[in-house]
Amino acid sequence: MSSTTGIVCPHCGWPDGGEPFQVLSRHTTATGRTEWTRCGCGSLQVRVVDGCGTRIVSRSVPAPSYAPAR
């Protein structure tokens, strides 16, 4: 997967293409889809999935109190 923000999460070092990440929502667009996801560290990510593959185009810092659901 390519990413406009890097090949790993800058907050936890997990690979952008690695699992697990939590898909929060998916939205179909004219050219593919947009996905809102959450990295294992809690960082929100916006992924664009189209004919060129999957790219992370934006991400937030992790929420300080984020604890993944078990």
ZITA-V837158 format. One record per residue. N is the residue number from 1. RES is the residue in one letter. SS is DSSP state (hx for helix, st for strand, lp for the rest). BURIAL is 1 if it has 16 or more other ideal C-beta (glycine too) atoms within 10 Angstrom, else 0. D_FIRST is the distance of its C-alpha to the first C-alpha in Angstrom with 2 decimals. Layout:
N,RES,SS,BURIAL,D_FIRST
N,RES,SS,BURIAL,D_FIRST
//
This chain:
1,M,lp,0,0.00
2,S,lp,0,3.76
3,S,lp,1,6.61
4,T,lp,0,10.22
5,T,lp,0,11.64
6,G,lp,0,10.21
7,I,lp,0,7.95
8,V,st,0,10.41
9,C,lp,1,12.75
10,P,lp,0,15.71
11,H,lp,0,18.13
12,C,lp,0,17.59
13,G,lp,0,15.18
14,W,lp,1,13.07
15,P,st,0,9.43
16,D,lp,1,7.21
17,G,lp,0,5.62
18,G,lp,0,9.33
19,E,lp,0,12.14
20,P,lp,0,14.44
21,F,lp,1,13.83
22,Q,st,0,16.46
23,V,st,0,16.02
24,L,st,0,18.96
25,S,st,0,19.02
26,R,st,0,17.53
27,H,st,0,19.04
28,T,st,0,19.15
29,T,lp,0,19.29
30,A,lp,0,20.67
31,T,lp,0,17.36
32,G,st,0,15.27
33,R,st,0,15.03
34,T,st,1,14.64
35,E,st,1,14.05
36,W,st,0,15.74
37,T,st,1,14.66
38,R,st,1,16.21
39,C,lp,1,14.86
40,G,lp,1,17.29
41,C,lp,1,19.05
42,G,lp,1,19.82
43,S,lp,1,17.73
44,L,st,1,17.16
45,Q,st,1,13.87
46,V,st,0,13.53
47,R,st,1,10.39
48,V,st,1,10.75
49,V,st,1,9.91
50,D,st,0,11.52
51,G,lp,0,12.10
52,C,lp,0,9.47
53,G,st,0,6.60
54,T,st,1,5.56
55,R,st,1,6.46
56,I,st,1,8.75
57,V,st,0,11.89
58,S,st,0,14.44
59,R,st,1,15.38
60,S,lp,0,18.83
61,V,lp,0,20.62
62,P,lp,1,21.34
63,A,lp,0,24.57
64,P,lp,0,27.27
65,S,lp,0,28.60
66,Y,lp,0,25.46
67,A,lp,0,25.93
68,P,lp,0,23.53
69,A,lp,0,25.42
70,R,lp,0,26.49
//
